[in-house]
């Protein structure tokens, strides 16, 4: 993990929507290259809003967000940011291959030129035999794998994931947790993962940011020292249990603070 300048700097970030809702207030945070960070908090605490501001999908009302020293809307194409939404957001009329190809097609790359990258992305998510399948033929977990492959095909240095597994059954969620850790460990990736699950945040992350209910702000910034790789056995260790207890305590405290 780099100890140099942060890949992301947030300084006193505030977001007020047009209807007057104050979603985020005074958010100050530095994120280092190579970290796996979870934003944890109750529904409506501004986690997704923060992620969208980092991605440049929303603009802060005040304050500053910098990614490698640049504002999100100034990021060049060689500093790609991958984004995985809570819903798979696939084109129902397009095959798996074409859904994964979409970001490259939008950059003017032909399918012939992209064929190798499409194949590698689908292999990474375990869907190499589903090129010609349509979303309606896939399970919820498989659809999410396609969505992840679509993000990975851009070879991002920063991967943003907005509660991608919230609607999935527990076993599928566990498998995809392991897949995401594998992508992170085998690539030069920084991951920011939004979740409302204490257990998921502790299993995945080396740093958990606990956010307070609206307006969103940092209540606790917790570093987790347990090593990687992590497997199902880690969920049964005393260290995992203690970390879950620690993070859960901060989350409960955030609910009672004004």
C-alpha positions in Angstrom: 0.0 0.0 0.0 1.4 3.4 -1.0 2.2 5.8 1.7 2.6 8.7 -0.8 0.0 11.3 -1.7 -3.6 10.1 -1.6 -5.3 8.9 -4.8 -8.4 10.6 -3.6 -8.7 13.7 -1.4 -12.1 14.9 -0.1 -12.0 18.3 1.7 -15.1 19.6 3.6 -17.4 18.2 0.9 -21.1 19.2 1.2 -24.0 18.1 -1.0 -27.4 19.7 -0.9 -30.0 18.6 -3.5 -32.3 21.0 -5.3 -35.2 20.0 -3.0 -33.2 21.2 0.0 -32.1 17.8 1.3 -28.7 18.1 3.0 -27.2 14.7 2.0 -23.5 15.1 2.9 -21.8 17.6 5.2 -18.2 18.3 6.1 -16.9 15.1 4.5 -13.1 15.1 4.7 -11.2 12.0 3.8 -8.0 10.8 2.2 -7.8 7.5 0.4 -4.5 5.9 -0.5 -3.6 3.9 -3.6 -4.3 0.1 -3.2 -6.7 0.4 -0.3 -9.9 -1.6 -0.1 -12.3 0.8 1.7 -15.9 0.2 2.7 -18.4 3.0 3.3 -20.7 1.6 5.9 -23.9 3.2 7.3 -27.7 3.0 7.4 -29.8 3.6 4.3 -30.0 7.3 3.5 -26.8 8.3 5.1 -25.2 9.6 1.9 -22.9 6.6 1.0 -24.1 6.4 -2.6 -24.1 10.2 -2.9 -20.4 10.3 -1.9 -19.6 7.5 -4.4 -21.4 9.4 -7.2 -19.5 12.6 -6.4 -16.2 10.7 -6.6 -17.2 9.3 -9.9 -18.2 12.7 -11.2 -21.8 11.7 -11.6 -22.8 14.4 -9.0 -21.0 17.7 -8.2 -20.4 18.8 -4.6 -22.3 21.9 -3.5 -19.2 23.0 -1.8 -15.8 21.6 -0.8 -13.3 19.7 -3.0 -12.8 16.3 -4.4 -9.5 15.5 -6.1 -8.4 12.2 -7.8 -4.7 12.2 -8.4 -4.8 16.0 -8.0 -7.6 16.5 -10.5 -11.4 17.1 -10.2 -13.5 14.0 -11.2 -14.7 15.7 -14.4 -11.1 16.4 -15.4 -10.0 12.7 -15.3 -8.5 11.6 -18.6 -9.4 8.4 -20.3 -6.1 6.8 -19.2 -7.2 7.1 -15.6 -10.4 5.1 -15.9 -12.8 4.7 -13.1 -14.9 1.6 -13.0 -18.4 1.9 -11.5 -20.6 -1.0 -10.5 -24.2 0.0 -9.6 -26.5 -1.7 -7.2 -28.6 -3.0 -10.1 -26.8 -4.7 -12.9 -28.2 -2.2 -15.4 -27.7 -4.4 -18.4 -29.2 -3.8 -21.8 -31.8 -6.5 -22.0 -31.7 -6.7 -25.8 -28.0 -7.2 -26.0 -25.9 -10.4 -25.4 -23.5 -10.7 -22.5 -20.7 -10.1 -25.0 -22.3 -6.8 -26.2 -23.0 -5.6 -22.7 -19.4 -6.1 -21.6 -18.2 -4.5 -24.9 -20.3 -1.3 -24.4 -17.7 0.9 -22.7 -15.1 0.2 -25.3 -17.7 0.7 -28.1 -18.4 4.1 -26.7 -14.7 4.9 -26.9 -14.7 4.1 -30.7 -13.0 0.7 -30.3 -14.3 -2.0 -32.7 -15.5 -5.4 -31.4 -12.7 -7.1 -33.3 -10.2 -4.9 -31.5 -11.9 -5.6 -28.2 -12.4 -9.3 -28.6 -9.4 -10.3 -26.5 -10.3 -7.9 -23.7 -13.9 -9.1 -23.7 -12.7 -12.7 -23.4 -10.4 -11.9 -20.5 -13.1 -9.9 -18.7 -15.6 -12.7 -18.9 -13.0 -15.3 -17.9 -12.3 -13.2 -14.8 -15.9 -13.4 -13.7 -16.4 -17.0 -14.6 -18.7 -16.4 -17.6 -16.6 -17.4 -20.6 -19.3 -19.9 -21.7 -22.1 -17.2 -21.7 -21.0 -14.9 -24.5 -24.2 -15.2 -26.5 -26.6 -15.4 -23.6 -29.1 -12.6 -22.9 -29.7 -11.0 -19.4 -33.1 -12.7 -19.2 -31.3 -16.1 -19.3 -29.0 -15.3 -16.3 -29.5 -15.5 -12.6 -29.1 -12.3 -10.4 -25.6 -13.3 -9.5 -24.6 -13.9 -13.1 -26.0 -10.5 -14.1 -23.9 -8.8 -11.5 -20.8 -10.7 -12.8 -21.5 -9.2 -16.2 -21.8 -5.8 -14.7 -18.4 -6.3 -12.9 -16.9 -7.5 -16.2 -18.1 -4.4 -17.9 -16.3 -2.3 -15.3 -13.1 -4.4 -15.4 -12.8 -4.2 -19.2 -11.8 -0.6 -18.8 -8.8 -1.7 -16.8 -9.6 0.8 -14.0 -7.2 1.9 -11.3 -10.2 2.9 -9.2 -13.2 0.6 -8.8 -16.4 2.1 -7.2 -19.0 -0.4 -6.1 -22.4 0.8 -4.9 -24.0 -2.0 -2.8 -23.7 -4.4 -5.7 -24.7 -7.5 -3.9 -27.5 -6.2 -1.6 -30.3 -8.0 -3.5 -28.5 -11.4 -3.8 -28.8 -14.5 -1.6 -26.2 -15.0 1.0 -24.3 -17.8 -0.7 -24.1 -15.9 -4.0 -23.0 -12.8 -2.1 -20.2 -14.7 -0.4 -18.9 -16.1 -3.7 -18.9 -12.6 -5.3 -17.2 -11.1 -2.2 -14.4 -13.6 -2.8 -14.3 -12.8 -6.5 -14.0 -9.1 -5.9 -11.1 -9.7 -3.4 -9.4 -11.8 -6.1 -9.7 -9.0 -8.7 -8.4 -6.5 -6.2 -5.4 -8.6 -5.1 -4.4 -9.5 -8.6 -4.6 -6.0 -10.1 -3.4 -2.5 -9.3 -6.7 -1.5 -7.9 -8.1 0.8 -5.3 -11.7 -0.2 -4.3 -14.4 1.8 -2.6 -17.3 -0.4 -1.7 -20.6 0.8 -0.4 -22.5 -1.5 2.0 -24.9 -1.5 4.9 -23.6 -4.9 6.1 -21.0 -4.9 9.0 -20.1 -8.4 8.2 -19.4 -7.7 4.5 -17.4 -4.6 5.3 -15.1 -6.4 7.7 -14.6 -9.4 5.4 -13.6 -7.3 2.4 -11.9 -4.2 3.7 -8.6 -3.1 5.2 -10.4 0.2 6.1 -14.0 0.9 7.1 -15.5 4.4 7.0 -18.6 4.5 9.2 -21.0 7.2 8.2 -23.7 8.9 10.3 -27.3 9.2 9.3 -28.2 12.2 7.2 -26.4 14.5 6.7 -23.7 12.0 5.8 -20.4 12.5 7.6 -17.5 10.4 8.9 -18.1 9.1 12.4 -15.3 6.5 12.5 -12.3 5.6 10.3 -11.3 2.1 11.2 -8.2 0.3 9.9 -8.4 -3.5 9.9 -5.0 -5.2 10.2 -6.0 -8.8 9.3 -4.0 -10.1 6.3 -5.0 -11.3 2.9 -6.0 -13.5 1.2 -9.2 -14.0 3.1 -11.4 -17.1 2.8 -14.4 -18.6 4.3 -12.3 -19.7 7.2 -11.7 -16.1 8.1 -15.4 -15.7 8.9 -15.0 -18.2 11.8 -11.9 -16.6 13.4 -11.9 -14.7 16.7 -10.2 -11.8 14.8 -13.2 -11.5 12.4 -15.7 -11.6 15.2 -13.8 -9.0 17.2 -13.6 -6.7 14.1 -17.3 -7.1 13.5 -18.0 -6.2 17.1 -15.7 -3.1 16.9 -17.3 -1.8 13.6 -20.8 -2.6 14.9 -20.2 -0.6 18.0 -19.2 2.5 16.0 -22.2 2.0 13.8 -24.5 1.9 16.8 -22.9 5.0 18.2 -23.4 6.8 14.9 -27.1 6.2 15.2 -27.5 8.1 18.5 -25.2 11.0 17.7 -26.8 14.2 16.5 
